[in-house]
Amino acid sequence: MINAPLEILLVEDNPDDLELTMHAFKKHKLGNQVRVARDGQEALDFIFGEGAYAGRNVLDHPKVVLLDLKLPKVNGMEVLRKIRGDERTRTIPVVVLTSSKEDRDIIDSYKLGVNSYIVKPVDFDKFIEAARLLGMYWLLYNEPPRL
């Protein structure tokens, strides 16, 4: 599956959360379809085909972006704002996957057009199950718009 289409863009800077999420995806055979961005700028460069990803086709969208809010360089809200603000990327499903339970973060995320807001479970087994369900829903059940 080396040439398999990218299915998930995981934007996560916390190494522990990244390892847990990738473990869950691999356990459920989703691990080879994930691109990881470790900060907001890397995510934007990937999505818009800039920087290290210059020349990447911007219209070759992942099926879903799993976006943490608390990111270095460019925060998750700004990443979401830029995705939703561009005609080429505004239909990409974005799921906020964060530890923040702050009402302001939830409200602002939905105002900016997030598809779903999920607070990361602290418990290992619950985190694994949440990652599995996320992958299954967005990869198998969600029907994206045809461009």
C-alpha positions in Angstrom: 0.0 0.0 0.0 2.9 2.4 -0.6 0.9 4.3 -3.2 -2.4 4.1 -1.2 -4.2 7.5 -1.0 -3.8 9.5 2.2 -6.7 8.9 4.4 -5.9 10.8 7.6 -3.9 13.9 8.4 -3.1 13.7 12.1 -2.0 17.1 13.5 -0.5 16.4 16.9 2.6 17.7 18.8 2.3 15.6 22.0 4.5 12.5 21.5 2.4 10.4 24.0 -0.9 11.2 22.3 0.7 10.7 18.9 2.0 7.3 19.9 -1.4 6.3 21.4 -3.3 7.4 18.3 -0.9 5.6 15.9 -1.1 2.5 18.1 -4.9 2.5 17.9 -4.8 3.1 14.1 -2.3 0.3 13.5 -4.2 -2.1 15.7 -7.2 -1.5 13.5 -5.3 -1.5 10.2 -5.5 2.2 9.6 -1.8 3.1 10.5 -0.5 3.0 6.9 -3.0 5.7 5.8 -1.8 8.4 8.2 0.3 11.5 7.6 1.5 13.2 10.8 2.1 16.9 11.1 3.7 17.9 14.5 2.8 21.6 14.4 0.3 23.9 12.8 2.7 25.2 10.2 3.6 21.8 9.0 -0.1 21.0 8.7 -0.7 24.1 6.6 2.3 23.4 4.4 1.0 19.9 3.8 -2.6 21.0 3.1 -1.6 23.9 0.8 1.4 22.3 -0.9 4.0 24.7 0.5 7.3 24.6 2.2 8.6 21.0 2.4 5.4 19.9 0.5 5.8 22.4 -2.3 4.3 20.9 -5.5 1.9 18.6 -3.7 -1.5 18.8 -5.3 -3.7 20.9 -3.0 -6.8 19.1 -4.3 -5.5 15.7 -3.2 -7.3 15.9 0.2 -7.1 13.6 3.1 -10.5 12.1 4.0 -10.2 13.7 7.4 -7.9 16.0 9.4 -7.6 15.2 13.1 -6.5 18.5 14.6 -5.2 19.3 18.1 -5.8 22.9 19.2 -2.7 23.5 21.3 0.0 23.4 18.7 3.4 25.1 18.3 4.1 27.6 15.5 0.5 28.0 14.4 -2.4 27.1 16.8 -5.2 24.7 15.7 -7.8 27.5 15.5 -5.7 29.3 12.9 -5.2 26.0 11.0 -8.9 25.5 11.0 -9.6 29.1 10.0 -7.2 28.8 7.0 -8.7 25.5 5.9 -12.2 26.8 6.0 -11.2 30.1 4.4 -9.9 28.6 1.2 -12.2 27.4 -1.6 -9.9 24.5 -2.4 -9.9 23.1 1.2 -13.1 24.2 2.9 -14.9 20.8 2.3 -12.2 18.7 4.0 -13.7 17.2 7.2 -11.9 18.5 10.3 -12.3 16.9 13.7 -10.8 18.7 16.6 -9.2 16.0 18.9 -7.9 17.9 21.9 -7.6 17.9 25.7 -9.4 21.2 26.0 -12.8 21.2 27.5 -13.0 25.0 27.5 -16.4 26.3 26.3 -14.6 29.1 24.3 -12.6 26.5 22.3 -15.7 24.4 21.6 -17.8 27.4 20.5 -15.0 28.9 18.4 -14.2 25.6 16.7 -17.9 25.2 15.6 -18.1 28.9 14.6 -15.1 28.2 12.3 -16.8 25.2 10.8 -15.3 22.1 12.5 -17.2 18.9 11.8 -16.7 17.4 15.2 -15.1 18.3 18.6 -13.8 15.4 20.7 -12.0 15.7 24.0 -9.2 13.2 24.3 -10.0 10.6 26.9 -7.3 10.3 29.7 -7.9 6.5 30.1 -5.7 4.4 27.7 -8.5 2.0 26.7 -11.0 4.8 26.1 -8.4 6.7 24.1 -7.8 3.6 21.9 -11.5 3.0 21.4 -12.1 6.7 20.5 -9.3 6.6 17.9 -10.7 3.4 16.4 -14.2 4.8 16.2 -12.9 8.0 14.6 -11.0 6.1 12.0 -13.9 3.8 11.2 -16.5 6.6 10.9 -14.5 9.0 8.8 -12.9 6.4 6.6 -15.8 3.9 6.1 -19.1 5.7 6.7 -18.7 9.4 5.9 -19.5 10.3 2.3 -17.4 13.3 1.2 -18.5 15.7 -1.5 -17.4 14.8 -5.0 -15.3 17.5 -6.5 
